[in-house]
Amino acid sequence: MSNHPNLESSIEFAENPEPRCPCILLLDTSGSMQGAPITALNDGIRVFKNSLSKDSLASLRVEVAIVTFDSRVTVVQDFVTVDQFEPPILTAQGVTHTGSGILKALDMIQARKAQYRANGVTYYRPWVFMITDGEPQGEPDEVVQHAALRIKADEDGKRVAFFAVGVENANEARLATIVQRAPVKLCGLNFQDLFLWLSKSMGAVAQSKPDDQVALPPPGWTTI
C-alpha cells in the first residue's frame, strides 16, 4: 500500500476521468449468518462482480466497497472500480454491531466524495446497500440512534441512498426504525437475484446523468 493515497487517487482519476457511482455493500457477518446464508451471500457477491463486468460503462463508473459488521466493523474492500474488485470470501461470527457499521459506511462515503471533489470528478448519489439478518446487538443504543439520525440527515440532504434488505427472520420493524426507506425482505436465500438486480440498477444509474431520476428495475427477489 502506498503512503501517498492522494497521489494514487490523482493518477487513478487521470487514467479514468468518468463520473463515479460509489456503492458500499454493508454486510452483516454476525454468527446468525453462519452456514447457508453466508455461502449464498458470497455467491451473490461473485454474481454482482460478473454481471457488472459485462457492462463496459458501469465498469468504469461504478465503484464498489465492502464493509462487514459483526462484533467489529471491517473494511474488507475500499472503493475500487469493478475491474479491480475481487469478491472476498466472508465468514460469519460474533454479534451484530449494526450502528457502528452504518457510521463507518457513511464516513467512507463522505471521505470518497471529498476525493472526487479534490480531483474534479463528478459523481452520482452514493448507494449504501445493507444486508442483515438480525437487529443491533452488543453495542450501546446511542450508537444505533446516532446511525439512524445520520441516515436521515444524509437521505434528506440527498447525500446518500441507503437501502436495507432483511434476510428471512430479520426484525423488519426494528430495521424500519433505523433507516428512512422501508426495508425490503429477501425471499429465502435468493442473493443471486438480489445482486443481479443491484448490478442492473447500478448499470442504469451509470448510463444516466448524475442528477437524473433513474427508474430502477423491479426487484424479483423480494416480497413487497
Buried (B, 14 or more C-beta within 10 A) or exposed (E): EEEEEEEEBBEBBEEBEBBBBBBBBBBBBBBBBEEEBBBBBBBBBBBBBBBBBEBEEBBBBBBBBBBBBBBEBBBBBBBBBBEEBEBBEBEBEBBBBBBBBBBBBBEBBBEBBEBBEEBEBEBBBBBBBBBBBBBBBEBEEEBBEBBBEBBBEBBEEEBBBBBBBBBEEBBBEBBBEBBBEEBBBBEEBBBBBBBBBBBBBBBBBBEBEEEEEBEEEEBEBBEE
